[in-house]
Amino acid sequence: MTVSVAWDAPDPLPGPLVVRTVEVSDPGPLAARLPRGPVAAWLRRGEGMVAWGRTARVRPGGGADRFDAATRSLAALADRAEVHDPLEVPGSGLVAFGSFTFDPADAGSVLEVPAAVLGRRGGRAWFTTIGAHPAAPPAPLVDAPRPPGPLRWSPGARTAEQWRGAVAAAVARIRSGGLDKVVMARDLLARADAPIDERALLDRLARRHPDCYTFAVDGLVGATPELLVRRSGRSVEALVLAGTSPRGAGPSEDRALAERLAASAKDAEEHRYAVESVRTALAPLCADLDIADRPRLLRLANVQHLATPVHGTLAADRTALSVAAALHPTAAVCGTPTPAALEAIRELEGMGRGRYAGPVGWVDQRGDGEWGIALRCAHIDGPTARLFAGCGIVADSDPAAELAEADNKFRVMADALTG
Ligand SMILES: C=C(O[C@H]1C=CC=C(C(=O)O)[C@@H]1O)C(=O)O
């Protein structure tokens, strides 16, 4: 396996990497500050970070150790960094944004160090420059992002009908034994007349989905509700999601749908597998681990989910990325048991997931960071967007209902693209 660190300056590395963080006055909505060019973002409820430019990029290739390979490259970079960071809050100083493939067999994972970062946490804002030359401080944008114009839509790897058939095949496989749950996903393609400006999507997503984590890393853009891990010192947190219902047209239908979700044995089963996969991964890493006994309801703009909060204390020092690596893939996106579910996904989905359903987020030089599961997202490549949505399948799943659920999940990105 190859690990490459590609610099936008000539090799070998251009002397020490200078990282400078300064406190700045409130910059207003972060997404509105992004200039044109490569961007990265992690935003929720007005806090988080936006980043631009590219000082270093690591492409660790495929393999189960792609997370370790990226971590080693980042550590080598941190070793030669000269960091001036008077704030020392999670995300200040040297920070990298990453997005990893769902399937260990797939190449395409990326960890990148931007040239400039604008962040806000707990009401304090900062600006960081990373690189041999200081980047320009954030200024009001002269080139406001343009939303995509008219789009042409087409099916991805499978038509709706074919995907329903794949879900039926997954149900049959579960009923025949050896597999308890598998998450089946599908993709959808949209094509614009001109390159899609990710900044317009970020702005819409962050405003419409304040309870989700709006993210962008190397063309993967979305708003995920699922927190794989937040690491702050020895403290870790996660929010496990699985089990979904639509939103109602009004409050009473909404409540009725929520009650049906809470009472559904099928959704409880889906959810239980996801929680147990997180417990199994975190228990060996934690000195204490607190997982709620019963899920609560998480209401989002287009769906409602069963959600279980998780809190723990790490037994030994580990970076946020290393904890994310230990957790991936949870049964919220793969299934139970993991190897049989991964095999079923490879055989039945008929597509490569790329970085959809993989960890996406950031890690700083202290090891703090936040990683979500890349859901409700699209891969933007020039004028094309490839949207993804998946659903947990258990023995009692109904393929038609799962198709409707996937359509609801597509809406997050479809609406961000269309207006
Ligand atoms: C796989 C996805 O959602 C997961 C997260 C929450 C609820 C899910 C479900 O109810 O099936 C999925 O496990 C997706 O949005 O593509």
The ligand as a MOL file (V3000), in Angstrom:
LIG
                    3D

  0  0  0     0  0            999 V3000
M  V30 BEGIN CTAB
M  V30 COUNTS 16 16 0 0 0
M  V30 BEGIN ATOM
M  V30 1 C -27.9280 4.6890 5.9580 0
M  V30 2 C -28.5780 5.8120 6.2090 0
M  V30 3 O -29.1530 6.0820 7.4380 0
M  V30 4 C -28.8410 5.3120 8.5790 0
M  V30 5 C -28.9290 6.2020 9.7420 0
M  V30 6 C -30.1030 6.4390 10.3850 0
M  V30 7 C -31.2180 5.6220 10.1290 0
M  V30 8 C -31.1040 4.5420 9.3060 0
M  V30 9 C -32.2660 3.6490 9.0610 0
M  V30 10 O -33.3030 3.8040 9.7420 0
M  V30 11 O -32.2210 2.8000 8.1710 0
M  V30 12 C -29.8050 4.1510 8.7040 0
M  V30 13 O -29.2880 3.1610 9.5250 0
M  V30 14 C -28.7180 6.8750 5.2020 0
M  V30 15 O -29.2550 7.9430 5.5060 0
M  V30 16 O -28.2310 6.6900 4.0670 0
M  V30 END ATOM
M  V30 BEGIN BOND
M  V30 1 2 1 2
M  V30 2 1 2 3
M  V30 3 1 2 14
M  V30 4 1 3 4
M  V30 5 1 4 5
M  V30 6 1 4 12
M  V30 7 2 5 6
M  V30 8 1 6 7
M  V30 9 2 7 8
M  V30 10 1 8 9
M  V30 11 1 8 12
M  V30 12 2 9 10
M  V30 13 1 9 11
M  V30 14 1 12 13
M  V30 15 2 14 15
M  V30 16 1 14 16
M  V30 END BOND
M  V30 END CTAB
M  END
